[in-house]
Every structure is written in C-alpha cells, then in structure tokens.
Amino acid sequence: MLSLFKRLFSPFVGGGKEPKADKPNEDMKYLIAGLGNMGPDYDNTRHNIGFDVVDHLARSFNVSFKNDTLGDVATFRHKGRTFVLLKPSTYMNRSGKAVRYWLHKEKIPKERLLVVVDDIHLPFGKLRLRGKGSDGGHNGLKDIDQMTGGNNYARLRIGIGNEFFKGQQAHYVLSEWSPEQKDELPGIIERAANAVLAFGTLPMGQAMNLANADPSDKKA
C-alpha cells in the first residue's frame, strides 16, 4: 500500500521530482558551431560567414555572446529546444578542439551538432545542408572530423563562389565581400539562419528540403 501511495503522489509529497515523461524536450539541446577567425582583421570576410550566421541568430533572439573556454558562446530557446551558439576562438584550422569541448561540456550528442561553414565549391549564396559528408578540402571541417572521431555530424555549407585565379584561394576566402555580394548577403544569412532553426525543429529530410531549395524557384 505504501509503495502504491508513493507512486501516485511522489511528485507532490516530500519535494519529489516530476516524471521525466512530463518534460519531453528537457534534453533537446543543439550545438551550432559557426566557423570563422576571431579578430577585426577577419570581420566581413568570406571565410567568416559561419560567424555571421550565428551572430544573426543571437541578435534575432536578443541574446549576447560571452567569452568562454575556447570560444564565444550564446544560448537561446526556440520551440522547446535549446540552441547553443559557438564561435570558436581557436582559429578556423583548429575548430575541432572547441567543438569537442562544448559537445562534452553541454552533454550534446554528436547527432545534434551543426557546423556552419563557407564553401568555395558552391555558387555564391547556395546553401547545402547535409547530415554528414566529406570535409571537401575545408580545414575547419577536417579538424572537427579528427577531433570528434569522424564526419558523422551535420553541416550547413554556404556558397561563397570561386572567382579567383589558381593559387589565390587563401587570399579570396580571407578577403571582404565584393559590393555586389554585400547587397545580397543579408538575405543569404537570413536563409542560413532559418536552416539552422529547421535543423533543430524538423526531421532532417524536411530541414534539408527547406535549406537546399533554390530561392529563385519561389520567385517564379
């Protein structure tokens, strides 16, 4: 009889905890790592578009980044999920150390990691969300693969184009946007931010359909 009483009334007697079933979203936490390089010399450069996307999300949800271990971090809630935004301070080529640290610190499983990066292999403004994949020659992704034990995590690639001569790749990605690109950039960042939210709130297939859709099709 006593055991039956405890099962029926334990949430209300003696400060007992409520059953976990009453909080279905308590563990739905996502790490969104926007890649880039810290410092004013890298602001507004193509390689830092990952930073730009998480900065946009932080402003949209009225939260601020705070300097913490291996990066700047901000957190917000959306549709019952917690989004942890990370801007690694380790520089692009050592992003994996920061990503691994924050996955462990926040106890976030790797399937809830999304890395936002620039991609010279995609046309300017094209988005491509995938649940896993190769590093595509991107040193930030390569380091994350090595530090977290594989490429089984989601990534949102943002096309920055490849309008450079042979041997000029580093100069291109570390340069500021052209005036024409700057005009289009706010819309691209907005679409990328929406793709991040979709990753955290929709099944992966639906999120990919939303993120990877050609925006020109909607205008037609």
N, C-alpha and C positions, 0 to 999 in steps of 0.2 A: 504493500500500500504506500509506504514511504517513497519507494522508487517511482511509483506512478505519479505521486504528488510532485516530485522534483521534475519529472519530465514535462508535466503540464504547466508548472508555474515557475520554473527556474529562471526564465527571462525577467521575472518581476520580483523575485524574492532573493534577498541577500546580495543584490548587485550583480546577479548572473548576467552573462553576455547573451545577446540575441543570437539565434542560429544563423550560420553563415548564409543559409538559403535566402534570408531576408535582405541580403546585400549582394545581389548578383554581380555588381560592377566594381566591387571594392578592390579587386586586383587588376582591373583593366587599365594598365599603365603602359605608355608607349614612349620610347626614346627616339626623338627626331634629331639626328645629327646633321646640321648644315655645315658643310666643309668650306674652308677658306683659310686665309692667313691673317693673323692679328696685326694691327698697326696701321697708322694713317697712310703709309706708302701703298697699301693694298686696297684701300677703300675705293669703291666704284670700279673695280677691275673685273674682268670676265671670270677669273678664277674664283672670285668671292661670291658668286651668285647663291651658293648654299647659305652663306651668312645672310644675304639679303632676304631670302625666303623666311628664315626663322625670325629675323628682325621684324618682318612684316606681320608675322603671326603674333609676336609679342605685342606689337602696337595694337593690332586688331582686338586682342583680348585684354588690353590695358594692364599688362604685366611688364616688369623690368628685369633685365639680365643682371645677375650678380656674379662677381668674380669668385670662382671657387677652384677646387682642385682640378688642374689640367684643362680648365676652360671656363667660359661664362655660361651660366645656367638660368633658365626661367621656366616656370611651371604654370599651366592653366588647365581648367576643366572645361570639357565640351561634351555634351550629350552623354554624361555619365562616365566619361573616360578622362584620365589624367594624361596630359601631354607634357613630357619633359623635353624642353628645347636645349640643345647643346651646341655651343660654338667652341670647338677645341682650340686651346692656346698652344698646341704643340707644333704648329705649322702643318701644312697640308700633308707632307710626306710622312708624318708621324701621327696621323689622326687615330690610328688603331689603339694606341695606348689610352687616350682619353675615352674612346668609345667603350673599350673593355672595362675601364674603371667604373664608368657610370652605369653600364649594364649590371655590374655586380653590386654597386652601391645601392641602386634603386630596385634591385632584385627583379629586373625586367628580362623575360626570356628573349632569346635572340629573334624569335619569330615576330616580336613586337618592336624590332629595330627598323627604322627607315633612315637611310642616308641620302642626303640631297646634294647633288654634285653637278658641276659643269661637264659638258661633253662636246668635244670638237668633232665627233663623228656624226652628230645630228645637226640638221639645219637650224639656224638661229630661231629660237622660240619654240621648237618642237619639244614636247615632253614625252618621256617614256618611263612608265612605272613598271617594274618587274619584281617578282617575289624573290629572285636570286639571279645570278649570272656571273659572267667573267668580269675582270677588272677593266677590260677594254683599254689597257695601257695607262689607266689613271692611277697615279702613285698613291693617292689617298685611299682608294678602294683596295689597292694591293696591300697596303699596310694593315687595313682593317681585316682583310682576309687572313693575313698572317697572325695577327694578334688575337683574333677571336676563333681561329680554328676552321676557317673555310668561308665560302662565299654564299652560304645559305641564309641570307638576310635580304630584305627588300631594299631597293634603291630607286630613287627618282632622279633620272638624268634630265638635264635641261640643256638643250642645244645652244651652243654659242657660235656655231659656224666654224669654218676653217679657211678664212680668207687671208692666208699667209703663204709666203714663199717657203720652200724647203729649207729647213734649219732654223726657221723663225717661230716655231711653235711656242717656246717659252716666252718670247717677247710678246706674242699675240695674247696668250692667256693672262699674262700679268699686266696687260695694257688696259686702259679705260675704254669704255664703250664708244663707238662712233656716235655722232649726233643723231643719225637715223635710228640706230639701235636704242639709244636713250629714250627716244619718243615712244618706242614700243615696249620698253622694259616694264613699266608698271603693270600693264595687262598680263604680261608673261608671269611676273612674280605673283600676281593675284591668282592666276590659274594654278600655279605650282602650290600655293598655299591651300587652295581648295582641294588639290590632290592629296596633300598631307592629311587634311581632315577626313577625307574619304578613306584613306588607308586605315585610320583609327576607328572608323564608324561603320564601314561597309565590308562585306565579303571581298576578298582580294580580286576576284574576277570583275565585280562591279566597279571597284575602285580603279582598276586598270582601264576599263572601258571609258570611264569618265575622264581619267587623266590623259589617256593616249588619243582621245578623239581630236580630230583636226578642227580647230575653232572656225576655220573658213567654211566648213560644211554647215554650221549653224546659221551663218550669214546668208547662205544661198537660199 
